[in-house]
Amino acid sequence: MRHAVRYWSRALIVPFVSMTLVVYPFPTFAATSFSLSEIAKFGGASRQLPAFALDPKDVTPLGARDTAWRLAYDYPADRYDRDALIDSLDYDSERAFEFMRDAIRFDPYRGVLRGSDGALGAQAGNAIDRALLLKDVLDDMGFESRLVYGTLPDDAARRLLTASVAKPAAGATKPLSGARLDIARAAATAYDWLVDAVADDSIGKSVAGAKIADVKDHAWVQVREGSKWVDMDPSFPDAEIGASFTKPESYATEPVVEDQYSIDITVVAESLQGGELQEDVVLEYQADTVKAEQASIFLHFRPYGAGQGRALAEALGPGAQWVPVIRVDEETTKGKRIPGIVTTPEQMTEGKKFFYGTESRVTAALYVDVRVTRPDGEVNEERRVLFDRVPSGSRDNADIDADDLLGLRMHDGKPIAYQEVHQVLVSNGGINPRTAWADAGFAAWAPERLKELNDDEMTTEQSLWALGRLQAIYPVISEGFAIPALNDLPGTRFFVGAPRVFIMTLTMLEKDEDIVSEQSIDLLLDDVQFVSVDGSATEIAQRKRWYGVLQSALETSSIASTAAAIGADPTTVISAFNDIGVEAVVLKSVDELSDALAYPSRLVDDLEAGRAVVHAANYDQAVETWWTISPDDGATKAMLAPSLGGGSRRIGGGPRNGGVYQVYPDGSSTRVNPGQPRPSPQPKKKPPGGCKKGGGTEMTTLLCNVSIFAVASAVLIGFVVVMLVTFAIVMVQEYIRANPD
């Protein structure tokens, strides 16, 4: 671990510096630091991104740190800190009520999603979260208060939904309006490509937004004045102290458990023994969304027996069993042993056969399941594949032999999948940009401080802290750009209505004095909802499609900038977003699949689930990337997320011949190029550069056999792209605020 810490200290300092440049709300900075006069094309005739001219003072460690801290401390304190808010309200309960009514928007979701601090950070919340914030403010002012629960009548609930979209959404950008931002312009081109492929009349037939039932469960605050309890319900624009909109049904000092969103993270191992596959849960973690959003959650793996007989575990090498470990802040929970070993019986030495037995269970697959349960009992869940050795289609067979399993990518005698660190980031629509800026400033300084510590004394928590600060910026970027860009339709507003869960993965491997870095960003669970009083189903479906395209535009732009920063050809970026401009093939059922092409199992799953599939007609043998579109509500997603050519990706059921490399059980591999006839398994050869390719997971950016300096520089350039977008949105927000008419 101490070696990993030393490498991470080297690896993270420049990405930390780059992160501080993501958002900057001052025009002078953008005017002096960036030049948009040149346009760099990549990935197709319609793909355009700006060329950049960086100001050197803002990319030096001290300059970036100071920039981040200045951003953090110039951010209005009363927008994130309750104490500062109370001071600005002069400890006046009436002003506290008016602030909640006039400054905190109403979002029509159910239950406790953001909590008090999240509602303040987002400047928005539903009735319960707004009541929690008002109660906390009143309590901190010294008043005695309590929560009140009731049920709104239908007419009041309908009026509340209407009021939630009465104000124009600040910072909105018009979809498809010739946006000045280059990323938005490229996204608009991709949007047009999809519109041409799938007619608008085929979507939006059953779009469902926030309903009366979502806001009937109501909450407000009562404050004691003498012997009386006085109602404070700021739900409506014309609300006044002393008035309530329904009868009290119950009282509480804390939110009830039934109102919480729960998040479950489960590690599931699949093993093979005697020709049968079996799944076992090896680790479970559960939290409510408010706690999960505020926590640092990491998942990693250690050899079984590490700390006790560790030498034995390491001596057993690839045959050793492993244990999942989850760290939440500084609390560690160790799971059960992962059943099976990663070495097949045919590959075992005699010593390992003696220790494990020739009929031992073999680990076939490893998954992370993330499940969000809403207060109404509805579940949103997704599975992240860490590795899957079962060949596509083999799970349907009655009998599978161990020697049928695919090989694992190995490094230093151990599976790379067990050397990854995964951070789980929960976004609830209330992430505070100020916190991200402050963390960026401290993180830029952290590696210098960590170097002063003795390597032998370095703790895992210390090393993961800085990593977590870097990765926490991605949800902020997503919430700050892609979601506000939907809010141009009068009478309609989009918002985060349930937890969104990101899984961020980093693998740092030493190879010939260099650091091999593998990084991924996976928006595993997404839940952007809307409320509309007069928007048509087709218009709303168009914006759902626009949102999916924008997310892919951000990712692809960052990856292309990464490629340019390390000297790679940006046109080698593999992305569904880069397929725009190529004739589209539209699939709406499995019966339309061509016998001449190979399709990933995940694509087939999409068709069976009723989603339309669109892919470019530039594949001769195997389809690599595609888009899914829900015919009901227009929800759009790019599959897979962008990746830099240099490693294959796992699609649903595992590695396949559509990737860059096919890895064999003995660790050798064969080059596989999309659009060309598939090569035979012979001759096998090692991948170039000494870095074993193959495997990976969906939504993976693989930067293999690249020095960490190049990787860090690439991250810097990628973040700059996002900064330009966010800066422009901030400028629009300030303009709208200054010119409300």
Secondary structure as GFF3:
##gff-version 3
##sequence-region A 1 741
A	DSSP	alpha_helix	2	19	.	.	.	ID=ss1
A	DSSP	alpha_helix	27	33	.	.	.	ID=ss2
A	DSSP	beta_strand	39	41	.	.	.	ID=ss3
A	DSSP	beta_strand	48	50	.	.	.	ID=ss4
A	DSSP	three_ten_helix	56	58	.	.	.	ID=ss5
A	DSSP	alpha_helix	61	74	.	.	.	ID=ss6
A	DSSP	three_ten_helix	77	79	.	.	.	ID=ss7
A	DSSP	alpha_helix	82	88	.	.	.	ID=ss8
A	DSSP	alpha_helix	93	103	.	.	.	ID=ss9
A	DSSP	beta_strand	105	106	.	.	.	ID=ss10
A	DSSP	alpha_helix	115	122	.	.	.	ID=ss11
A	DSSP	beta_strand	124	125	.	.	.	ID=ss12
A	DSSP	alpha_helix	127	141	.	.	.	ID=ss13
A	DSSP	beta_strand	145	151	.	.	.	ID=ss14
A	DSSP	alpha_helix	154	163	.	.	.	ID=ss15
A	DSSP	alpha_helix	182	197	.	.	.	ID=ss16
A	DSSP	three_ten_helix	200	202	.	.	.	ID=ss17
A	DSSP	alpha_helix	212	215	.	.	.	ID=ss18
A	DSSP	beta_strand	217	225	.	.	.	ID=ss19
A	DSSP	beta_strand	228	232	.	.	.	ID=ss20
A	DSSP	beta_strand	250	252	.	.	.	ID=ss21
A	DSSP	three_ten_helix	257	259	.	.	.	ID=ss22
A	DSSP	beta_strand	262	273	.	.	.	ID=ss23
A	DSSP	beta_strand	276	288	.	.	.	ID=ss24
A	DSSP	alpha_helix	289	294	.	.	.	ID=ss25
A	DSSP	beta_strand	297	303	.	.	.	ID=ss26
A	DSSP	alpha_helix	310	315	.	.	.	ID=ss27
A	DSSP	three_ten_helix	317	319	.	.	.	ID=ss28
A	DSSP	beta_strand	322	328	.	.	.	ID=ss29
A	DSSP	beta_strand	331	334	.	.	.	ID=ss30
A	DSSP	three_ten_helix	345	347	.	.	.	ID=ss31
A	DSSP	alpha_helix	350	356	.	.	.	ID=ss32
A	DSSP	beta_strand	362	373	.	.	.	ID=ss33
A	DSSP	beta_strand	379	388	.	.	.	ID=ss34
A	DSSP	three_ten_helix	394	396	.	.	.	ID=ss35
A	DSSP	three_ten_helix	402	404	.	.	.	ID=ss36
A	DSSP	beta_strand	410	411	.	.	.	ID=ss37
A	DSSP	beta_strand	414	415	.	.	.	ID=ss38
A	DSSP	three_ten_helix	416	419	.	.	.	ID=ss39
A	DSSP	beta_strand	421	427	.	.	.	ID=ss40
A	DSSP	alpha_helix	433	451	.	.	.	ID=ss41
A	DSSP	three_ten_helix	455	457	.	.	.	ID=ss42
A	DSSP	alpha_helix	460	471	.	.	.	ID=ss43
A	DSSP	alpha_helix	473	481	.	.	.	ID=ss44
A	DSSP	three_ten_helix	484	486	.	.	.	ID=ss45
A	DSSP	beta_strand	492	496	.	.	.	ID=ss46
A	DSSP	beta_strand	500	511	.	.	.	ID=ss47
A	DSSP	beta_strand	514	525	.	.	.	ID=ss48
A	DSSP	beta_strand	528	532	.	.	.	ID=ss49
A	DSSP	alpha_helix	537	565	.	.	.	ID=ss50
A	DSSP	three_ten_helix	570	572	.	.	.	ID=ss51
A	DSSP	beta_strand	573	574	.	.	.	ID=ss52
A	DSSP	three_ten_helix	576	579	.	.	.	ID=ss53
A	DSSP	beta_strand	584	587	.	.	.	ID=ss54
A	DSSP	three_ten_helix	590	592	.	.	.	ID=ss55
A	DSSP	alpha_helix	601	608	.	.	.	ID=ss56
A	DSSP	beta_strand	612	616	.	.	.	ID=ss57
A	DSSP	beta_strand	626	629	.	.	.	ID=ss58
A	DSSP	beta_strand	636	639	.	.	.	ID=ss59
A	DSSP	beta_strand	643	644	.	.	.	ID=ss60
A	DSSP	beta_strand	661	663	.	.	.	ID=ss61
A	DSSP	beta_strand	669	671	.	.	.	ID=ss62
A	DSSP	three_ten_helix	688	690	.	.	.	ID=ss63
A	DSSP	beta_strand	700	703	.	.	.	ID=ss64
A	DSSP	alpha_helix	708	738	.	.	.	ID=ss65
###
